[in-house]
């Protein structure tokens, strides 16, 4: 049954209360993200400028990679860069070992994203970067990780609470 009142109920479920809980949950999520952005802002340092200098001086493309959630983020960054005029694309790290590494040239720059910095799937890309002298920007929470140590520049992610109920 649908009515035009503020409290719509169907099968004993109060839709108005559910909607309010949804709004409270959304606001809570936004607050968590704002807090994380404030932490990130406070931790900005010269490594950001170094990373941007590497990207601007690259004669080739900006290659992004990451596994899982980091991969989804890398895909979005690659799409945003491409749509704003910076030649870029995403290379899936699990596919890279199966001939996709050949798409990356020594004129490119690689941005690899991994929360822990220890994603096994990134190893071949890290080794390829080192072997061919391709600049690598590492984005990770752990600068002492394999990814952090391999990077020419490390953009450290803040150790802040994520808005994920599973974390």
Secondary structure, 3 states (H helix, E strand, C coil): CCCCCCCCEECCEEHHHHHHHHHHHHHHHHHHHHHHHHHHHHHCCHHHHHHHHHHHHCCCCEEEEECCHHHHHHHHHHHHHHHCCCCEEECCHHHHCCCHHHHCCCCCEEEEECCCCCCHHHHHHHHHHHHHCCEEEEEECCCCCHHHHHCCEEEECCCCCCCCCCC
